[in-house]
Amino acid sequence: MFQADLDQLKGGCAEGWTMAPYDAVVNYYVSDPQKVRNMLNDPDWNDKVVAFEEGWNDQKRVDVQIGTQTAYIEDGKIVNTVTKEYTS
């Protein structure tokens, strides 16, 4: 529905971009990938989060995007000059 708008907005600078085929996005920001593992293995995840999402969120059709976010400047001051490397 919005693909034509996306094509116009990007001005041809990123050929191949497509509009995401879903209606909602949930973001979790964590400082360590293990925190995501812990969250998904926590019994409260199924009891509270998954149960809450039933009926409006199709748990069988989920796209997962995982990355990291590093702050380099906070309150105008440099706080980090070394990127942390994660291993799987």
C-alpha positions as CSV (number, residue, x, y, z in Angstrom):
1,M,0.0,0.0,0.0
2,F,2.8,2.4,0.9
3,Q,5.5,1.0,-1.4
4,A,5.0,3.7,-4.0
5,D,5.4,6.4,-1.3
6,L,8.6,4.7,-0.1
7,D,9.9,4.6,-3.7
8,Q,9.3,8.4,-4.0
9,L,10.7,9.3,-0.6
10,K,14.0,7.5,-1.0
11,G,14.6,9.2,-4.4
12,G,16.1,6.1,-5.9
13,C,19.1,6.1,-3.5
14,A,18.5,2.6,-2.1
15,E,17.1,0.4,-4.8
16,G,15.5,-2.7,-3.5
17,W,14.0,-1.3,-0.3
18,T,10.6,-2.8,0.4
19,M,7.9,-1.8,2.9
20,A,7.7,-4.2,5.8
21,P,4.8,-6.7,5.5
22,Y,3.5,-6.4,9.0
23,D,1.4,-4.1,11.2
24,A,3.4,-3.8,14.4
25,V,6.9,-3.7,15.7
26,V,8.1,-4.4,19.2
27,N,11.7,-3.3,20.1
28,Y,13.7,-4.5,23.1
29,Y,17.0,-2.6,23.7
30,V,19.6,-4.5,25.7
31,S,23.3,-4.1,26.3
32,D,24.1,-7.8,26.0
33,P,22.6,-10.5,23.8
34,Q,22.4,-12.8,26.8
35,K,19.7,-10.6,28.2
36,V,17.5,-11.5,25.2
37,R,18.2,-15.2,25.8
38,N,17.3,-14.8,29.5
39,M,14.1,-12.9,28.6
40,L,12.9,-15.5,26.1
41,N,13.7,-18.4,28.6
42,D,12.0,-16.7,31.6
43,P,8.7,-18.5,32.5
44,D,7.0,-15.1,32.9
45,W,7.6,-14.5,29.1
46,N,5.1,-17.2,28.2
47,D,2.8,-16.6,31.1
48,K,2.6,-12.8,30.7
49,V,3.9,-11.6,27.3
50,V,2.9,-14.4,25.0
51,A,-0.5,-14.8,26.7
52,F,-1.1,-11.0,26.4
53,E,-0.3,-11.0,22.7
54,E,-2.6,-13.9,21.8
55,G,-5.5,-12.8,19.6
56,W,-3.8,-9.7,18.1
57,N,-0.2,-10.8,17.4
58,D,0.4,-13.8,15.2
59,Q,3.3,-15.5,17.0
60,K,3.9,-17.9,14.1
61,R,4.8,-15.0,11.6
62,V,7.4,-13.0,13.4
63,D,10.5,-11.2,11.8
64,V,13.3,-10.8,14.3
65,Q,15.9,-8.1,13.9
66,I,18.7,-8.1,16.4
67,G,21.5,-5.5,16.8
68,T,23.2,-3.4,19.3
69,Q,23.0,0.2,20.2
70,T,26.0,2.0,21.7
71,A,25.9,5.5,23.2
72,Y,29.0,7.5,22.3
73,I,27.7,10.9,23.6
74,E,25.5,11.6,26.6
75,D,24.7,15.1,27.8
76,G,27.2,16.5,25.4
77,K,30.1,14.4,26.7
78,I,32.0,11.6,25.0
79,V,31.3,8.4,27.1
80,N,32.5,5.6,24.9
81,T,35.4,5.3,22.4
82,V,35.7,1.6,22.1
83,T,33.0,-0.6,20.5
84,K,32.2,-3.8,22.4
85,E,32.5,-7.0,20.4
86,Y,30.0,-9.8,21.1
87,T,30.5,-13.5,20.4
88,S,27.8,-16.0,19.7
